[in-house]
Amino acid sequence: MTLEEGDDAPTVTAANQDGEDVTLEFDDPTVVYFYPKDDTPGCTIEASQFQRERESYRDAGVEVYGVSRDDVDSHDSFCESEGLEFDLLADPDGELAEAFDVELRDSGVTTRTTFLLADGDVKAVYENVDPDGHARDVLLDALDDGLVTLPE
């Protein structure tokens, strides 16, 4: 079962698109979104919209990480082709998916699931999301819930 609101956030480490290990501890507001596969239509929409909202997320003090079962080279190519300036974490063995209890489909890819985390806890979970508009919705929820604010 997927982690739920109020659960402790796991501490995880994974390689980003540059092959650098990134450890996520979730003290500060953070979005981790799991997606099925690089360079597919829905995943490209979702990643592009997180990129488009990147400045607003940064202004609100929120880090964004995408995660899929793709490897570092695939993530590097995806970041390059889509102009992504946030980290995509490689999870070829499904260790991050397991840490977050994200469901794997029969094909071995993760279901589209997003987590909003802060203060070491899961603040919100979005399952089976529509990628179009999702990046904006998560940010608006964080603002509405008072988890973050935007500078005036």
Salt bridges, closest charged atoms under 4 A:
ASP38 OD2 - HIS75 ND1 2.85
GLU46 OE1 - ARG112 NH1 2.69
GLU53 OE2 - ARG136 NH2 2.80
ASP70 OD1 - LYS37 NZ 2.94
GLU85 OE1 - ARG54 NH1 3.29
ASP121 OD2 - LYS123 NZ 3.95
